[in-house]
Each structure stands twice: as C-alpha cells, then as structure tokens.
C-alpha cells in the first residue's frame, strides 16, 4: 500500500518503504533531510527558506500527489 506521510514538524522521520513519499508542511520544512521529499511552496516562501532535497509544489500539485497514494498519514 502506497502511503504519503504528511509531516508538520521537524521531529523524527517515519519509517517508510520505497513506494512511500514524504510531504513537508509548515515547520516540517526546517532541518536537513536524508531523503527526497515534497514540500508546499507557499510554506517555504512564508518562511523564506529553500530546503535541500525538497521538491516544492503548489496546492494543485499537492492535490494531484494525494491522488497517487492509497492512504495519507500525518506524522
């Protein structure tokens, strides 16, 4: 089952399989990441940051991303 993890803070990363993905929102955009992730462009702009290893996407792209996964888990 493909899972999209929605991360709102800079705490520990969830255990993910290769078919899973990580979406960073709000304060989740802070800190270095050892994995590729998606991030909400508007949240990065408000914070004035350009995080490494993060593909910034807009709200429409986020909706499209949600449709590619079987479930979404907030972590």
C-alpha positions, 0 to 999 in steps of 0.5 A: 500500500502506497502511503504519503506521510504528511509531516508538520514538524521537524521531529523524527522521520517515519519509517517508510518503504520505497513506494512511500513519499514524504510531504513537508508542511509548515515547520516540517520544512526546517532541518536537513533531510536524508531523503527526497521529499515534497514540500508546499511552496507557499510554506517555504516562501512564508518562511523564506527558506529553500530546503535541500532535497525538497521538491516544492509544489503548489496546492494543485500539485499537492492535490494531484500527489494525494491522488497517487497514494492509497492512504495519507498519514500525518506524522 
